[in-house]
Amino acid sequence: NSFLIRTSVTAWSVILAFSISALIGIIFGVTPANKAAKLDPVEALRHS
């Protein structure tokens, strides 16, 4: 016997997963981006 698991992926679940992933990316990307935007470019390159 083989075990068969039937799954279905709806458009709603794909949209929901994409939206949650995008929201998490935006939330955790804003703080480092703001911090980097405030740095002097020459000083930032000197320490990299």
Phi, psi and omega in degrees: 000145175246144180270127181240122177250118179269129177232156175223137179245117180269161178298324180299317181291326177292316179296318179297315180297317179295318181295317179295318179297317179295318179297317178296318178298319179292315182300313184275357177261341184291315183298309178296326180293318177295320179296317180291327181292335181275348182282150171285127184303319181295317180293322179294320179289329180294326183268000182268000000 
